[in-house]
Amino acid sequence: MLCGLCLPHCPTYRKTGDENESPRGRVVLMRALASGTLPASERLASHLSRCLGCRACERVCPSGVRYGQLIETGRALLCAQQPPTWLARCGLGLSARPRLLTGIGAMLRLYQRSGLQRLVRVSGALRLLGMQRLDLLLPTLPAALPREAFHAAQGTRRGRVALFLGCVARVLDANTLAAAIRLLTRLGFDVVIPENQTCCGALQREAGQTEPAQRLARHNLDVFRAAGADAVITVASGCGAVLADPGNQKGISTDRPTRILDIHQFLADVALPDSMTLAALPVTIAVQDPCSLRNALRAEQAVYALLGRIPAARIVPLAENHLCCGGAGAYPLRQPAMADLLRADKLAHLQQLQPAVLATANLGCALHLRAGLRAQGLNIEVVHPLVLFERQLREQAS
């Protein structure tokens, strides 16, 4: 249709006013690329690269155009003509090697805790190596995840679930994964963590490597089917959106499709046991809606429902939640200038609201926003909603 009703909802178009930075403009560019009337070029690549893949346009499209599939196909066409750099290929290859990532995580923890990180920062080496941005995004690493592949339910057993670890999340967001294990077992669920799971394929999709991305997703689905769980639980909405994509289950012969659920969706129907209660938390909690949770999974309200169960907490949606924060996958590294522009609006809203906590259900958003808050000296804790909920859970005195 190319009606343009989506343009006001596109973050990059709002910032540039450039039709080539809009969904409609990019559809025209991709059509020309596919037909051969427009050759691959750096300029074309930059327009497609600046797309966040937030799919806000999909949510408001009156014709139901599946823009997410279109941009993935367009990037795949571009990738075939302009393969990724060797550095990008190394990064993508690393994401699909969980054991290597775990080893790197152990070295990074030592790097931080030994004081070497502070010395490297003051030395100026990061600036010379062009790694300042990576350093700003790197959080203080939590303790490593427990190695056990099975965690038994406590109390009355309610079922069996499998937990998806992801790639970088198992290193950078191990505290959220550990909280998920503790919470699920306390609520009566056996938690199985299949050893052979790997990256969901989101980063490969973003880079235009469609076939490798689908292989990773299908490998994970095979692994989780073998685990015999009632559902596969994800704590990072970006990973959940990729794994839950119906396209990954096409052609798979099974009588029982794998249920992929964001943990907030899963917990929506789970009541607390009589032996547990939630402690009051009389603070303002701002909630940032990740685009993957809002526009792909359409499950953002599950976060508000979960946090709303905490007594005395004031739950407030962050202003302009329909617009991306700029923390989409590797976007802050690929497009730092635009990522910072988009984040600046979120930081301004947080400066005005001054909440005690910012809750977000996606690791990329959390890293990007936390780095911005730290740079501006804003003392606002950035935390996963699940961690916040589990933190308030108490055993009632008998």
N, C-alpha and C positions, 0 to 999 in steps of 0.2 A: 504493500500500500504506500509506504514511504510518506505517511501523513505528517510526521514530525511531532506528534503529540508527546513523544518520549523525550524530546530535546531538553525541556526544563528539568527533567529528572536525571540527566546525564551529568555526573560530576565534572568530567573534563570539558564538556561543552560549556557548562556554566562558568568555568574559569577562563576559557579562551575565547568563547564566542565564534569559534572556527567550526564550520560545518563538517570539515574533515575529522574533527574530534568529537563527533556525535554518532549515535547509532545509525542514523539514516545515512550520513556521509560515509561511514565505514562500510555499510552494506553495499553502497555504490562502488566503493573502491575494491571490495572483495569480488564483486561481480565482474568488474573490469579485469581484475587479476585472473580470475577463473577462465574468462573468455579469451584471454591473451591480448586484449586490446590495451592493457596497461602492464608494462614489464615490472618485475620486482626491482625495487630501488630502496635506498636508505630512507628517503622521504616517506615512501609508502610504509616501510617497516616501522618507522617512528610513530605513524598514526595508529597502526594496529597495536604496537607495543604499549602506547599510552592508554589503551582501553584497559580498565581495571577488571573487566569480567564480573562486575558487581551484579549485573542482570536487573538493575532497577528499571531499565527500559522494558524488560519482559513483564514486570509486574503491572505496568500501566498500559501495555499495548492492547488496544481494543480488537486487534486482529489476531492476537495470540502468536505473534512472530516469535520463534524460539531463537532469540539472538545469541544465547549462550552457545548453541551448537554452531551457529554461523561463524562466530569469531574463532572458535576452535578450528573449524574447517579452513578458514582464511589463514590462520597462523600456520596450519599444516602445509597449505599450498606454498606459503612464503618460506617455510623451513626447508621444503624440498628444493627450492631454488637458492636459498641463502642459509646453509647449515649453521648451527650455533658455533660460537667460538670454542676453542679447546678448553678455556676456563669454564664456560657454561656447561660443556659436556662433562667435565670433571665434577662439577657441583651436582649435576643430575645423576651421575653414576654413584656418587657418594650417598645420595639420599636413598638409593635402593640397596645399600649395604649396612643393615642395622648393626652388625657386630663391629664394623669399623667405626660407625658413629658412636657406639658405646665406648670404644677405646679412646676416641677423640674427646668425648665428654669427660672421661677420667683425667686426661691430660689438662683439659681446660679448668677443671676443678682445682687441680694442683697449681696451675698457673695463677689462679685467683687467690687461693688460700695461702700460698707461699709469699705473697707480696710482690711477685714478679710483675703482675699486671700494673700495679701502681708505678713501678720503676719504668716500665715500657711507656706508659702514658706521659710521664714527665720528660722522657728522653727525646721525644719528638719522632721516634721511629715510626709510629703509626701514620703520622702525616707523610713522611717520606715514602712509605709503602702504599699509601692510598687506602689505608684500612681504618681510618677514623670512624667512618660510618658503621662499619661492622662492629667496632668496639662499643659504640654508643648503643647499638641494638642488643648487644650481649648482656643478658641479665646475670645477677649473681646466681650461679648454678646451685640447684638443690642437691640433696643427697641422691645417690643412684637408686633406681628402682629395685625392689626385692627381686631376686632371681627366680623365685618359685613360679612354676607354671600353673599351679592350682591353689586357690584360696577357698577354704571351706566356709560354708554359711555358718553364722552364729545363731543360736536359738532355733526357732521353728523354720525349717527349710521351705522356701517359696518357689525356688526354681534355679535354673543354671543359665548364666550368661557368659558371653565371651567379651573380652575387652580389647579394643583396637588401640595399639600404642602409637602408630604413625612412625615418622622418621625423626625429624629434629625434635619433636615433642618429647620423645623418650629421654632426651638429654636436657632440653631447655625448660620443659614443663613437667618434669617427673613428679613434682609435688602435687599437681592436679591428678595425675594418674594414680598416685599413691592414695590420695583422698578418695578417688572413685572406688578403689579396691576396698578401703576401710568401710566406706559408706554402704556399698552393695552387700558386703558380707554381714555387716551389722543389721541390715534390713532383711537378712535371711536368704541371700542368693549366693550360690556357689559361683566363683569367678574363675574362669579358665583363660589363660593367656597363651595362645598357640605360639610356639617358638619360631615357626617358619613364616610368620607374617612379615610384611615388608611395607615400604612406602605405598600410599594410596594411589599415587600417579598424578596428583594435582599439579606438581611442579612440571612434570613432563607435558601435561596438557597445555599448561601456560606457555611452554616453550615451543608448542606446535608439534611435539612428538606424540602423535595420536596413538600409533600402534604400541610403542613401549608403555604408554600410560594405560592402555586397555589391558595389556598383558599383566601389569602389576595389579590392577584392580581385580582381574579374574583370578590371578594366583591367590590373592587374599580371600576371595569368596570361596575358592576351593578349600583353602586351609580352614576357614571358619565353618564350612559345611561339615568337614570331618570332625570338628570339635563337638558336634552334637548339642549345641546350645540353643536355648529358646529364642535368643536374640543376640545380635552383635551390638555392643554399646560403644559409641564414640564420644569423646569429650572435646574434640576440636571440630567445630562446625564445617570447616573447609574440607576436612577429610570425610566427614559424614556425608556431605553433599556429593562428593565424587563416588564413594562406595554405594550410595543409595540410588545412583543414576540407573534407571531401568535399562539403559543401553548396555551396561556391563553384564546383565543377566540374559541378554538375548542369545538364543541358540544353545543355552545350557539346559540339558535334560535333567529335570528334577521335579518331583511331585511337591516339593516344599521349598519355595523360594526363600533365600536368606533374608531375615528381617534385620535391617540396619536402622538403628534408632539413636538419635542424639540423646544423651543421658537425661536431659531435661524432659524430653518427650517420654522417656521410659519411666521416670519418677513421678510423672503427673498422676498416675493411677495407683501409686504405691503409698499406702498409709503407714504412718509410723507405728511400730509395735507399742503395746500398752506400757512397756517398760521404758519408753523413751519420750523425751520432750525436747522442745527447742528453747534455748535461753533467749531472753530479750536482747535486742541490739538497737538502742535508741539513737540511731545516726541516720544521716541521709545517704542513700546508696543510689548513685547515678548508674543507669544501665545503658551500655552502648550495644546496639543491635548489629552484629556482624552481617555483612551482606549475604554470606553463604547460608546463614540461619534464617534470614528474613526473606530473601528472594529465591533461593534454591530449595531449601527444606520447608519454607513457610511455617516455621515453628518458633518464631521469636517470642510468642506469648507464653510458651512453656517456661521460659526463664523468669518472667514476672510472676507466674503462678508459684514457682518454687520459692523464690525469694519472699513472696508475699506471705508465706507461711511462718516467717521469722517474726515473732512478736516485737512490736514497737518500732520496727524498721520503717523508714520512709523511703519507698521505692519510687524513683523519678526517672522517666525515660530521658536520655540525653537529647537536647534539642537537635532537630534536623537529623534524626536517626535514619531517615530514608536515604541519606547521602553517605557515600563511602568515606572512611577515615583515611584511606591511602595505604593501609597496611595489608593489601591483598597479596598474599604469597610472597614472591620475591620482588614485588613492585617497588618497595622503598630502596632497593638496590638497583633495579633497572631504570627507574624513573624518579630519582631522588627529589628533583625540583618540584614536580607535580605532587608527589607524595607529601612533601612538607607543606605545600599550599593547602591541600585538603585537610591535613592534620591541624593547621593553624586555626581553622574554623572550630574544630572540636575543642581545642585548647581554650579558645575564647569563651565558649559555652561553659567549660569547666571552671574557668576563672570567675565567671559571673555566678555560677551555682555554688561553688565551694563545697562539694560533697566530701564526706570522710572517705568514701570508697567509690571507685569506678569498677563496675563489674562488666566483664566481657567474656563471651564464650568461644573466642577464637584466638589462638596463640599469636598469629601475625598482627592482629589488631592490638593485642596486649603489649607486644614488644615495641611496636611503633608508637603507641600512645604513651607508654611508660618512658620511653626515651625523650619524647617531647616534654612531658611533665617535669622530668629531671632537669632538662636544659633550661626550663623556665623557673625552676625553683619552687614548683607547686607541690606541696606535701599531700598528695592524694594517693592512697594505696590502690594499685591496680591488681585485681584478683579475679579468678574464675568464679562464676556464681556457685558452682558445686563446692569449691573450697570454702566459700563463705558459709554455705548451708551446713556443711559437715562440721565446721568449726563451732557452730552453735548447738550441735546435737549433744544432749546430755542423757545419762542414765537416771531414771527416777529412783529416789530412795524407796526401798521396799518397806 
